[in-house]
Amino acid sequence: VSWVTDQIINWGFIAIIIIFQPEIRRGLEHLGRGSVFFHNRKQNENERNMIKALDSAIQYMSKRRIGALITIQKNTGLEDYVETGIRLDADITGALLINIFIPNTPLHDGAVIIKENKIAVAAAYLPLSESNLIPKALGTRHRAAVGISEVTDALTIVVSEETGGVTITKNNELLRDLTRDDYLKLLNKELIVEEKDKKENKLLSNFVSIFEGRKKK
């Protein structure tokens, strides 16, 4: 029994690799392309386009003091909040975001939730923070932005209808009165994959190539 157990331990791992070689190869390809842990090049391009659309909308609304609340899903799912809104599943454009938040229109009240580089819903309800640290001068949009940052890792942008100021919340942080350079730098830092991740992704791709080369031999 001891000998059999030793043989199973010694050779079982190799047997699993041989038996499940196609599944393992597909899994490594999936990992190497960055769809599990890292953004691939196409995703980064989409996120840059999203940031451009957000910037266009923010600049327009800020100058005209049009209030806005935009939440971007990251790792934590927002399905509970998506269900409270009106589904759009639309491409992200500055014009569409502006039209959503024009006052006295059906969708302007509530939050836009962006998920997987799409405007998933508009007029969604977010949890309001009860924190006493939020200045009393800030209204419901800001409390909702802080509230969602308390329970998820989402990034939320607020444009104040009182001052036109731009605020971003993340990880229970409230970053107020950001300049255009400030919020663009923050959005790029939070949404665009870093060069370090690209190098790691390349290493994974090389590993996949080596694995496939050995298989052909």
N, C-alpha and C positions, 0 to 999 in steps of 0.2 A: 504493500500500500504506500509506503514511504517512497519507494522508487517511482511508482506511477505518479504520485503527487509531484515529485521533483521534475519528472518529464513534462507533466502538464504545465507546471510553472515555467520551465525553461523554454518549451516550444509553443505554448499556448498563444503567447503574444504574436509570434511569427505567423502561426496558423490563422489568427484573426486578421492580420494584415493581408495575407494571401486571399482569404475568403472574401473579405470586404474591400478588396483593392479598388474596385470601381467607385464605391461610395466614398472611400477615403480620398481618392483622387479628386472627385467632384467637390468634396468638402474643402480640400486644400485650394482648389481653384477658386471657390467661392470666397475663401479667406484671403487669398492672394489678390483678388480683384478689389478687395476693400469693402465688400457689401455687408460684412459682419461687424468689423471693428473700426474701419476707417472709411472716409469718404473717397470715392474714386474721382477721377478727373471731371467726368460729366456732372457729378453732384456738385463739385466745387464751382463749375461754370454756372449751374442753375442757382446756386446760392449767391454768387456775385450778381447775377441778373436780378435776384430777389432784393438784394441790398440796394441796387440802383433804383428799383421800383419803389422801395420803401423811402429812400432818400427823396425821390421826386414828390411823393405824396406828403411826406413830412414837411418839406420846404413850402409846398403850396398851402397846407393847412395851418402851419405855424404862422405864416405871414398874415393869414386871414382870420386867425384865431378860431379855427374850426376844431372842436374837440374830437379826439380819436383815442381808441384803445385797441392795440394790436398785440396779440400773444402768439409767440412762435414756439411750437412744441420742439423739445429737444429729446432727451432720453425717456423722461416720464410721460406715459400716455395721458392724454387729455380727453378721453372718450366721454367721461361723465359730463364734461362741460360742453363738448361738441354736441351732445344730444339736446342741450338746451337751446341751441341756435337754429338758424335757418340754413339748410345745406346749400352750398354753392358749387363746391368742387371746381373752382375756376383758376385759370392761370393768374399769376400775380402781376398786376400792372399798376402803375401809379394812378392812372385815370380811374380804374375800377375802385381802388381804395378811397380815392377822393370822393367819388360818387356815393359810396356806401355811407360816408360820414357827413354828407351834406345835411344840415339841420332840417328837421321836419319831413324827412323821408322815412319809409318803412323800416329800413335797416340801420339807421344811424345810432339808435340807442342800444348799447351793449358792446360786446367785444367781437372783433374779427379774430378767428383762430387760424393760424397758418400751420399746416401739417404736410410734411413731405413735399415741400415746395409748391403747395397749392393753397388757395384760400378755401379751407374746408367749410367754414360756416361764418355767418355774420349774425349780429344781434344775440350773441351768446352771453350767458350770465356767469360771472366769476365770483368766487367767495370773497366777501369783504373782510378785510383785516380789522381786528379789534385792538390793535396795538396803540398804546398811548403815546408812542414815539412819533407817530405821524403828525406833522404840523396841522393845526386846525384849519389853516387856510386852504388846505388841499381837499378836494371833493371826492365824490364817489368813484370816479375813474381811478384816481390814485390809490384809494383804499382797495379797490378790486385788483389793481396791479400788484400791490404789496401782498394781498391775500393769496393770489395764485402763486406768488414766489415763495410763500411760506410752506406750501404743500407740494410743490413740484419744482423742477429745475428749469421751467419755461422762462424765456426771455420776453419781457412785456414792454411795449413802447406806449407812452402816453403823451398826447399833445393837449395842452391846457387850452380850454376855450376862454379862460379869463385873461391869460397873459401870452399865450402862444408858446410858452416854454415847453421844451422837450425833456421828458423824464424816462429813464429806463430802470426797470426793477429786475433783479436776478438774485437768487439764493438769499431772499429776505433782505436785500440791499435796495435802497432807494437813492438813485443817482439823479439829482435834479438839475434843471437849467443847463442842459448840455449844449455846447456849440455843435455846429455841423461836423467839424473835425473830430470832436469828442465822440459823438454817437457813431460816426462812420468807423472810427478806430475800434470802438467797442464791438460793433456788429461784426466787423471783419475778424476780430480776435475770437469772438464766441462762435461764429458760424463757419469760418473758412479753416480747413485742415492745415495744421502747421507743417513746416518742412520736415520736422522730425518724424511726423507720422508718415509722410511720403516715403522717407528712407526706410522705415520699418515695413511699409507696404511693398517696397521694391525687394527687400530681403525675402519676404514671404513669396513673392512671385518667382524669385530665383530658386527658392526651395522647391516650388512646384515644378519648375523646369527640370531640375536635377532628378526629382522623383520620376517624372515622365521619361527622362532619358534612360534611367536604369530599367524602367519597365520595358522599353523597346529592346534593350540589350538582352 
